Amino acid sequence: MNDFLSMVDWSRAQFALTAMYHWLFVPLTIGLALIVAVMETIYYRTNQERWKGITKFWMTLFGINFAIGVATGIILEFEFGTNWSNYSWFVGDIFGAPLAIEGIFAFFMEATFVAVMFFGWNKVSKGFHLASTWLVALGVALSALWILVANAWMQNPVGMEFDPAQMRNVMDDFWAVAFNGVSMNKFFHAVTSGWCLAGTFVVGVSCWLLWRKSNVEAARSSLKVGAWVGLLGILFTMWTGDGSAVQVAKVQPMKLAAMEGLYDGKVGQELVGFGLVNTDKRPGDDLQAINYEISIPYGLSILANHDPHSFVPGINNLIYGYELNADGDTIKTTSYADRIAMGREARQALLDYDKASKAGDETAMSEAHSRIKENFKFFGYGYLDKAEDAIPPVALTFYSFRVMVMIGGYLLLFFLLAIAATTWKNEWLEKSWLHWVGIISIPLVWICSQAGWIVAEVGRQPWVIQDLMPTNAAISDISSSSVQITFWMFAVLFTCLLAAEISIMLRYISRSSKSNIEQAH
């Protein structure tokens, strides 16, 4: 048992390590692809050679990041087979489809046109080259789409039916999988947050060039493009974030409760602006959940349901199975104890189906199949020992959400400041305080991005597939020592790759600061 728990923990740690390193590169790739396409469009329309040089400067930085992002992404996909083989068997027919589309369509689209983008200058027409650059930007976004469709399905499993004869799920509605509310919100939220991150990166690097008094005109032009793309990115990120909150309230209410440290919900629930989580708090006790709380009246009800007088369930409400209506009356829901019982009944029915199948007893098979269908929506709860096992890490989810929101608010003000500096207050571009604000914003936007993924992934624990498969049922039958060895190998490898990328980028930017980047070469 101890080795099993260690195997689960180490597999989770290895996947988290790979995913977080991979997400350092992905949003910058998504955003820089768009920014480079915008800059080349300006070059195409103005026919000014200086814009060709500026485009090639940022294109090189895109290429460095793109290459390392691909390397980490490939390892991430292989881990589904090596560490999570039970998961891959259980839903491989569904989960594998968007990954296959991503590999066949978007990846090959990127690979084809990225070659033209980098090596086609003066070899193809300006129009064809511009089209290739935009197709790379589109391909990058489409890669993100199908990966996020797969991830969103794990958080809202739809468009499938369980086949007891195969003991696995099979897809019966591709469009439900591809375009459910969670996947669309997640896609636009992730892509536009990439615009925001890349915009911050471009503004920050441009501020460094201005601080060095190097390539001043190119830096000013780049800063303006980065600021406008970043502003559009943060505005759309906030808008899609609102849509994501509504989806989370609908399909993952326990995640929303953890994000707020909410144990007992009410009609007209406030939103915690600031507070300290009481880590000693447990379901059903009388301890305060949040200390030193500063709240926004009706905020969570508005965020979750767009209705200030709606009820938002807390952890206790969900576990013990009750809600309140607008009149304050208690409404009975399915408690987690009942869900565990139904999950175990579904598992037992599956065993009975297998036994009847081997005996050729079609009547017993039909009866067992009916029991499976009746209880399958809570199948995964049958693997839990107690209801409290379904509560995600509250403190980590709570603080990560607030880090994401606070830095997001800062970035909105940051882009407005940058646009003001490039539009009305040009003298600010010569001020050191603006330069340092831009430079410091670069690590902040990455912290914001990582915090968002912590909320999304830690907040849905213990589920690999929401309500259907917890992590302890999804792992491969291998020793924990094997995972530990590869964990440390990947930790060293990814750290070296990150250090190499940062080093190469810094050296390229530093070298470019000593030359004229507006001169295309």
Secondary structure per residue as TSV (DSSP state, phi and psi in degrees):
chain	resnum	aa	ss	phi	psi
A	1	M	-	360.0	-43.8
A	2	N	H	-61.6	-40.9
A	3	D	H	-66.2	-35.0
A	4	F	H	-64.7	-46.9
A	5	L	H	-62.7	-39.0
A	6	S	H	-63.6	-38.8
A	7	M	H	-63.3	-44.1
A	8	V	H	-61.1	-48.1
A	9	D	H	-64.2	-43.3
A	10	W	H	-69.9	-35.5
A	11	S	H	-66.1	-41.8
A	12	R	H	-63.1	-43.6
A	13	A	H	-63.4	-41.3
A	14	Q	H	-66.5	-41.7
A	15	F	H	-66.9	-40.8
A	16	A	H	-62.6	-42.1
A	17	L	H	-59.1	-49.5
A	18	T	H	-64.3	-44.6
A	19	A	H	-64.1	-41.2
A	20	M	H	-71.4	-37.6
A	21	Y	H	-65.9	-42.7
A	22	H	H	-60.5	-39.3
A	23	W	H	-75.3	-6.8
A	24	L	H	-69.1	-30.1
A	25	F	H	-98.3	-34.1
A	26	V	H	-60.5	-53.6
A	27	P	H	-63.3	-33.6
A	28	L	H	-66.3	-38.6
A	29	T	H	-62.5	-46.2
A	30	I	H	-60.7	-48.3
A	31	G	H	-72.4	-42.2
A	32	L	H	-65.9	-32.9
A	33	A	H	-59.9	-42.9
A	34	L	H	-66.7	-45.2
A	35	I	H	-62.9	-41.9
A	36	V	H	-62.2	-41.3
A	37	A	H	-63.6	-40.5
A	38	V	H	-62.8	-44.3
A	39	M	H	-65.3	-39.8
A	40	E	H	-69.0	-31.0
A	41	T	H	-63.8	-40.3
A	42	I	H	-62.2	-42.4
A	43	Y	H	-61.0	-43.7
A	44	Y	H	-63.2	-40.3
A	45	R	H	-79.8	-33.6
A	46	T	H	-94.8	-22.5
A	47	N	-	60.9	27.3
A	48	Q	-	-91.6	122.5
A	49	E	H	-61.5	-27.7
A	50	R	H	-60.2	-34.9
A	51	W	H	-72.6	-27.1
A	52	K	H	-66.1	-42.5
A	53	G	H	-64.7	-42.5
A	54	I	H	-62.8	-42.9
A	55	T	H	-59.7	-45.5
A	56	K	H	-66.9	-32.1
A	57	F	H	-61.5	-52.0
A	58	W	H	-73.6	-27.9
A	59	M	H	-63.9	-38.1
A	60	T	H	-64.3	-42.6
A	61	L	H	-63.6	-38.3
A	62	F	H	-59.6	-45.3
A	63	G	H	-62.7	-40.5
A	64	I	H	-60.1	-47.2
A	65	N	H	-69.8	-38.3
A	66	F	H	-60.1	-43.7
A	67	A	H	-63.0	-43.9
A	68	I	H	-74.4	-32.5
A	69	G	H	-61.9	-39.2
A	70	V	H	-62.5	-43.1
A	71	A	H	-61.1	-46.0
A	72	T	H	-70.9	-32.6
A	73	G	H	-66.9	-38.0
A	74	I	H	-63.1	-43.7
A	75	I	H	-62.3	-39.7
A	76	L	H	-59.7	-44.5
A	77	E	H	-68.4	-35.9
A	78	F	H	-64.5	-28.7
A	79	E	H	-65.6	-22.3
A	80	F	H	-63.0	-34.8
A	81	G	H	-82.6	-36.5
A	82	T	H	-80.1	-42.7
A	83	N	T	-104.7	-21.7
A	84	W	-	-128.8	50.5
A	85	S	H	-68.8	-33.7
A	86	N	H	-63.7	-40.1
A	87	Y	H	-61.7	-47.3
A	88	S	H	-61.2	-36.8
A	89	W	H	-69.7	-43.4
A	90	F	H	-64.7	-37.6
A	91	V	H	-135.1	19.4
A	92	G	H	-59.1	-33.9
A	93	D	H	-64.6	-26.6
A	94	I	H	-95.0	-53.6
A	95	F	H	-63.9	-33.7
A	96	G	H	-70.6	-25.4
A	97	A	H	-63.0	-53.6
A	98	P	H	-64.6	-32.1
A	99	L	H	-66.1	-38.1
A	100	A	H	-66.7	-41.6
A	101	I	H	-62.3	-42.9
A	102	E	I	-59.1	-43.8
A	103	G	I	-69.4	-43.9
A	104	I	I	-76.1	-45.5
A	105	F	I	-89.7	-66.1
A	106	A	I	-67.7	-43.1
A	107	F	I	-65.3	-44.6
A	108	F	H	-68.0	-32.6
A	109	M	H	-63.2	-45.2
A	110	E	H	-62.3	-48.6
A	111	A	H	-60.3	-36.8
A	112	T	H	-68.5	-52.3
A	113	F	H	-84.4	-18.9
A	114	V	H	-67.6	-29.7
A	115	A	H	-66.1	-42.7
A	116	V	H	-64.9	-40.3
A	117	M	H	-59.2	-42.7
A	118	F	H	-88.1	-36.2
A	119	F	H	-112.8	3.1
A	120	G	-	-95.2	0.6
A	121	W	T	-57.7	131.0
A	122	N	T	66.2	5.8
A	123	K	T	-112.2	-22.9
A	124	V	S	-125.6	168.8
A	125	S	-	-66.6	158.2
A	126	K	H	-59.9	-38.8
A	127	G	H	-65.6	-42.9
A	128	F	H	-66.8	-38.8
A	129	H	H	-64.3	-43.2
A	130	L	H	-62.0	-42.2
A	131	A	H	-61.4	-39.8
A	132	S	H	-63.4	-40.3
A	133	T	H	-64.4	-43.5
A	134	W	H	-66.4	-34.5
A	135	L	H	-69.6	-31.7
A	136	V	H	-64.3	-45.0
A	137	A	H	-60.7	-41.1
A	138	L	H	-66.3	-41.9
A	139	G	H	-63.0	-39.8
A	140	V	H	-60.9	-44.1
A	141	A	H	-65.7	-38.7
A	142	L	H	-68.7	-34.2
A	143	S	H	-58.5	-46.7
A	144	A	H	-62.0	-39.0
A	145	L	H	-55.6	-52.4
A	146	W	H	-74.5	-30.7
A	147	I	H	-65.1	-42.0
A	148	L	H	-74.3	-28.4
A	149	V	H	-61.2	-44.9
A	150	A	H	-62.7	-44.9
A	151	N	H	-65.0	-42.3
A	152	A	H	-65.1	-35.0
A	153	W	H	-62.7	-35.6
A	154	M	H	-62.5	-29.4
A	155	Q	H	-92.8	-16.5
A	156	N	S	-147.4	78.2
A	157	P	-	-70.9	109.8
A	158	V	-	-134.0	172.0
A	159	G	S	68.7	29.0
A	160	M	E	-147.3	166.1
A	161	E	E	-140.5	142.9
A	162	F	E	-82.6	129.3
A	163	D	E	-106.4	105.2
A	164	P	T	-66.5	-23.8
A	165	A	T	-65.7	-35.8
A	166	Q	T	-95.7	-13.0
A	167	M	T	56.9	44.4
A	168	R	E	-156.2	165.5
A	169	N	E	-91.1	144.7
A	170	V	E	-126.8	145.2
A	171	M	E	-75.3	134.7
A	172	D	S	-124.5	-1.3
A	173	D	-	-153.8	93.1
A	174	F	H	-60.1	-40.6
A	175	W	H	-68.7	-30.4
A	176	A	H	-66.8	-38.4
A	177	V	H	-66.2	-45.2
A	178	A	H	-74.1	-36.1
A	179	F	S	-125.1	32.3
A	180	N	-	-71.2	161.6
A	181	G	H	-57.1	-36.4
A	182	V	H	-66.3	-44.3
A	183	S	H	-65.9	-41.1
A	184	M	H	-68.2	-44.0
A	185	N	H	-63.4	-41.9
A	186	K	H	-64.5	-41.1
A	187	F	H	-62.1	-54.4
A	188	F	H	-66.4	-32.7
A	189	H	H	-65.9	-44.6
A	190	A	H	-69.3	-43.8
A	191	V	H	-66.4	-47.3
A	192	T	H	-69.2	-29.3
A	193	S	H	-67.5	-29.3
A	194	G	H	-65.5	-38.9
A	195	W	H	-60.3	-42.5
A	196	C	H	-63.0	-45.8
A	197	L	H	-64.6	-46.3
A	198	A	H	-66.6	-36.7
A	199	G	H	-60.1	-42.0
A	200	T	H	-63.5	-41.4
A	201	F	H	-61.3	-46.5
A	202	V	H	-65.5	-44.0
A	203	V	H	-62.7	-43.6
A	204	G	H	-63.2	-45.7
A	205	V	H	-64.9	-39.6
A	206	S	H	-63.1	-38.9
A	207	C	H	-63.7	-36.5
A	208	W	H	-65.1	-42.0
A	209	L	H	-63.1	-40.4
A	210	L	H	-65.1	-39.7
A	211	W	H	-62.5	-37.1
A	212	R	T	-80.3	-5.6
A	213	K	T	55.7	43.5
A	214	S	-	-123.3	135.4
A	215	N	S	49.5	49.7
A	216	V	H	-59.3	-47.1
A	217	E	H	-66.7	-41.2
A	218	A	H	-64.2	-39.5
A	219	A	H	-64.9	-41.8
A	220	R	H	-62.6	-44.4
A	221	S	H	-64.7	-42.9
A	222	S	H	-65.2	-41.1
A	223	L	H	-59.9	-40.8
A	224	K	H	-65.6	-45.6
A	225	V	H	-63.1	-46.7
A	226	G	H	-60.2	-39.4
A	227	A	H	-66.2	-43.2
A	228	W	H	-68.9	-42.2
A	229	V	H	-63.8	-42.8
A	230	G	H	-62.9	-40.7
A	231	L	H	-63.5	-46.5
A	232	L	H	-58.9	-40.1
A	233	G	H	-61.9	-47.6
A	234	I	H	-69.8	-34.8
A	235	L	H	-65.4	-45.6
A	236	F	H	-68.6	-34.2
A	237	T	H	-62.8	-42.2
A	238	M	H	-65.3	-41.3
A	239	W	H	-65.0	-48.1
A	240	T	H	-70.3	-27.7
A	241	G	H	-62.7	-37.7
A	242	D	H	-62.7	-44.2
A	243	G	H	-63.3	-37.2
A	244	S	H	-64.0	-38.4
A	245	A	H	-62.6	-39.9
A	246	V	H	-63.3	-41.8
A	247	Q	H	-66.8	-40.2
A	248	V	H	-62.4	-43.5
A	249	A	H	-60.3	-31.8
A	250	K	H	-81.0	-44.6
A	251	V	H	-111.5	-15.6
A	252	Q	-	-137.3	61.7
A	253	P	H	-61.3	-28.1
A	254	M	H	-68.3	-34.7
A	255	K	H	-63.3	-44.1
A	256	L	H	-62.0	-40.8
A	257	A	H	-62.8	-40.0
A	258	A	H	-67.5	-38.5
A	259	M	H	-58.9	-30.6
A	260	E	H	-102.8	-4.1
A	261	G	T	59.2	35.7
A	262	L	-	-96.6	121.7
A	263	Y	S	-104.3	-39.8
A	264	D	S	-124.4	105.2
A	265	G	-	-78.5	169.2
A	266	K	-	-153.0	168.1
A	267	V	B	-71.5	131.4
A	268	G	T	71.9	49.2
A	269	Q	-	-72.7	131.6
A	270	E	-	-77.2	162.4
A	271	L	E	-107.1	128.7
A	272	V	E	-75.3	116.5
A	273	G	E	-82.8	-41.8
A	274	F	E	-146.2	144.5
A	275	G	E	177.9	165.8
A	276	L	E	-115.5	125.9
A	277	V	E	-71.4	133.1
A	278	N	-	-83.8	103.3
A	279	T	T	-71.7	-10.1
A	280	D	T	-86.6	-8.4
A	281	K	-	-65.8	134.8
A	282	R	-	-131.3	154.1
A	283	P	T	-57.2	132.8
A	284	G	T	89.1	-10.5
A	285	D	S	-88.0	-179.7
A	286	D	-	-102.8	8.5
A	287	L	S	-72.4	152.5
A	288	Q	-	-69.5	134.3
A	289	A	S	-79.6	-41.4
A	290	I	E	-125.7	128.0
A	291	N	E	-99.1	150.0
A	292	Y	E	54.8	48.0
A	293	E	E	-82.4	133.7
A	294	I	E	-119.4	118.8
A	295	S	E	-122.4	159.6
A	296	I	E	-104.6	115.5
A	297	P	T	-55.9	134.9
A	298	Y	T	63.3	4.4
A	299	G	H	-61.0	-44.6
A	300	L	H	-72.3	-36.0
A	301	S	H	-62.6	-39.9
A	302	I	H	-67.4	-44.7
A	303	L	H	-63.1	-43.3
A	304	A	H	-81.4	-37.8
A	305	N	H	-127.7	-0.7
A	306	H	S	55.7	32.3
A	307	D	-	-142.7	111.8
A	308	P	T	-64.0	-16.9
A	309	H	T	-110.1	20.6
A	310	S	-	-88.6	161.1
A	311	F	B	-93.0	134.8
A	312	V	-	-117.9	118.5
A	313	P	-	-73.3	145.3
A	314	G	-	-101.6	-175.3
A	315	I	H	-61.2	-44.8
A	316	N	H	-63.8	-41.4
A	317	N	H	-58.5	-43.7
A	318	L	H	-69.9	-44.7
A	319	I	H	-66.9	-44.5
A	320	Y	H	-90.9	-7.0
A	321	G	T	78.8	54.9
A	322	Y	E	-150.5	152.9
A	323	E	E	-134.4	172.4
A	324	L	E	-120.3	141.5
A	325	N	-	-92.1	-177.9
A	326	A	T	-62.1	-23.4
A	327	D	T	-89.0	-0.7
A	328	G	S	86.8	8.7
A	329	D	-	-81.0	145.0
A	330	T	E	-81.8	132.9
A	331	I	E	-116.8	127.5
A	332	K	E	-75.2	132.4
A	333	T	-	-124.4	-177.9
A	334	T	-	-79.5	113.1
A	335	S	-	-71.0	163.6
A	336	Y	H	-70.7	-27.3
A	337	A	H	-64.9	-41.2
A	338	D	H	-66.5	-37.7
A	339	R	H	-64.4	-40.2
A	340	I	H	-62.8	-42.7
A	341	A	H	-63.5	-41.9
A	342	M	H	-67.5	-37.8
A	343	G	H	-63.7	-40.8
A	344	R	H	-69.5	-34.0
A	345	E	H	-65.1	-39.9
A	346	A	H	-64.6	-40.5
A	347	R	H	-65.3	-42.4
A	348	Q	H	-65.5	-38.8
A	349	A	H	-63.8	-34.3
A	350	L	H	-66.0	-41.6
A	351	L	H	-63.3	-40.5
A	352	D	H	-65.6	-37.0
A	353	Y	H	-63.8	-44.3
A	354	D	H	-63.1	-41.5
A	355	K	H	-64.5	-43.6
A	356	A	H	-67.0	-34.8
A	357	S	H	-64.3	-42.5
A	358	K	H	-66.7	-30.1
A	359	A	H	-87.0	-7.7
A	360	G	T	72.8	23.2
A	361	D	-	-91.1	94.4
A	362	E	H	-68.3	-32.0
A	363	T	H	-65.0	-46.0
A	364	A	H	-66.5	-35.5
A	365	M	H	-63.0	-43.0
A	366	S	H	-65.3	-40.3
A	367	E	H	-66.2	-42.6
A	368	A	H	-66.3	-38.5
A	369	H	H	-62.3	-39.9
A	370	S	H	-63.0	-40.6
A	371	R	H	-65.9	-37.6
A	372	I	H	-62.5	-50.0
A	373	K	H	-61.8	-37.0
A	374	E	H	-66.3	-32.1
A	375	N	H	-114.3	0.4
A	376	F	G	-66.9	-28.9
A	377	K	G	-61.6	-17.2
A	378	F	G	-116.7	28.8
A	379	F	G	-55.3	-43.9
A	380	G	G	-66.4	-25.2
A	381	Y	G	-65.0	-21.5
A	382	G	G	-65.0	-14.7
A	383	Y	G	-92.1	-5.6
A	384	L	-	-89.5	144.5
A	385	D	S	-81.3	-35.0
A	386	K	S	-151.8	163.0
A	387	A	G	-60.5	-36.2
A	388	E	G	-63.2	-18.7
A	389	D	G	-66.6	-15.6
A	390	A	G	-91.1	5.1
A	391	I	-	-92.1	123.8
A	392	P	-	-71.3	168.6
A	393	P	-	-62.3	107.6
A	394	V	H	-67.7	-49.5
A	395	A	H	-60.9	-46.9
A	396	L	H	-63.8	-42.2
A	397	T	H	-65.8	-44.3
A	398	F	H	-60.1	-51.4
A	399	Y	H	-70.7	-37.1
A	400	S	H	-62.5	-40.3
A	401	F	H	-61.4	-41.4
A	402	R	H	-73.7	-34.3
A	403	V	H	-61.3	-45.1
A	404	M	H	-60.7	-47.6
A	405	V	H	-67.2	-43.6
A	406	M	H	-66.2	-43.9
A	407	I	H	-68.3	-35.2
A	408	G	H	-60.5	-42.1
A	409	G	H	-63.2	-40.0
A	410	Y	H	-61.5	-42.1
A	411	L	H	-65.1	-34.7
A	412	L	H	-59.8	-47.0
A	413	L	H	-65.4	-36.5
A	414	F	H	-61.9	-45.8
A	415	F	H	-69.5	-36.5
A	416	L	H	-62.4	-39.0
A	417	L	H	-64.0	-43.9
A	418	A	H	-64.6	-40.7
A	419	I	H	-67.2	-40.9
A	420	A	H	-59.3	-40.1
A	421	A	H	-67.0	-33.9
A	422	T	H	-89.9	-10.6
A	423	T	H	-112.0	-48.4
A	424	W	T	-117.7	-29.9
A	425	K	-	-118.0	64.6
A	426	N	G	-60.6	-25.7
A	427	E	G	-65.8	-23.1
A	428	W	G	-64.2	-27.9
A	429	L	G	-64.9	-13.1
A	430	E	G	-98.5	-0.3
A	431	K	-	-91.1	134.5
A	432	S	H	-63.8	-33.1
A	433	W	H	-62.2	-37.5
A	434	L	H	-68.1	-39.5
A	435	H	H	-60.0	-44.5
A	436	W	H	-72.8	-32.3
A	437	V	H	-61.2	-43.0
A	438	G	H	-63.8	-44.0
A	439	I	H	-66.5	-43.8
A	440	I	H	-67.2	-27.7
A	441	S	H	-68.1	-21.3
A	442	I	H	-61.5	-54.9
A	443	P	H	-65.9	-30.6
A	444	L	H	-62.6	-40.3
A	445	V	H	-68.9	-31.5
A	446	W	H	-70.8	-37.0
A	447	I	H	-61.9	-42.6
A	448	C	H	-60.6	-45.2
A	449	S	H	-63.3	-45.0
A	450	Q	H	-66.4	-38.3
A	451	A	H	-61.7	-37.7
A	452	G	H	-61.5	-41.4
A	453	W	H	-73.1	-30.1
A	454	I	H	-63.2	-43.2
A	455	V	H	-59.1	-46.8
A	456	A	H	-65.5	-41.5
A	457	E	H	-95.8	-43.5
A	458	V	H	-69.2	-35.5
A	459	G	T	-65.2	-18.5
A	460	R	T	-99.2	3.6
A	461	Q	T	-63.4	148.2
A	462	P	T	-90.7	18.0
A	463	W	E	-89.1	130.5
A	464	V	E	-82.5	-44.6
A	465	I	E	-120.8	121.9
A	466	Q	T	-51.6	119.7
A	467	D	T	71.6	-9.7
A	468	L	T	-110.0	-30.0
A	469	M	E	-152.2	115.0
A	470	P	E	-83.2	168.5
A	471	T	G	-60.6	-34.4
A	472	N	G	-70.8	-10.8
A	473	A	G	-103.8	-3.2
A	474	A	T	-103.2	-11.4
A	475	I	-	-80.0	166.6
A	476	S	-	-84.3	158.4
A	477	D	S	-88.7	72.6
A	478	I	S	-132.1	166.5
A	479	S	-	-77.8	150.3
A	480	S	H	-65.8	-27.8
A	481	S	H	-64.1	-34.2
A	482	S	H	-63.6	-41.1
A	483	V	H	-71.0	-38.5
A	484	Q	H	-60.2	-43.9
A	485	I	H	-61.5	-48.3
A	486	T	H	-70.0	-29.5
A	487	F	H	-58.0	-49.6
A	488	W	H	-71.5	-32.4
A	489	M	H	-62.3	-46.1
A	490	F	H	-66.9	-37.9
A	491	A	H	-59.8	-44.3
A	492	V	H	-68.3	-45.5
A	493	L	H	-61.4	-49.2
A	494	F	H	-66.2	-37.2
A	495	T	H	-65.4	-40.2
A	496	C	H	-65.3	-40.8
A	497	L	H	-63.3	-42.4
A	498	L	H	-64.3	-44.7
A	499	A	H	-62.4	-39.6
A	500	A	H	-64.8	-43.9
A	501	E	H	-62.6	-47.1
A	502	I	H	-61.1	-42.1
A	503	S	H	-63.2	-45.6
A	504	I	H	-64.3	-43.0
A	505	M	H	-63.3	-46.4
A	506	L	H	-63.0	-40.8
A	507	R	H	-66.3	-39.5
A	508	Y	H	-66.4	-44.5
A	509	I	H	-64.1	-42.8
A	510	S	H	-64.4	-42.4
A	511	R	H	-65.6	-39.8
A	512	S	H	-67.4	-29.3
A	513	S	H	-67.1	-17.9
A	514	K	T	-95.9	2.2
A	515	S	S	-131.2	179.6
A	516	N	-	-94.9	103.9
A	517	I	T	-75.1	-12.6
A	518	E	T	-76.2	-13.2
A	519	Q	S	-89.5	105.7
A	520	A	-	-62.4	138.5
A	521	H	-	-141.8	360.0
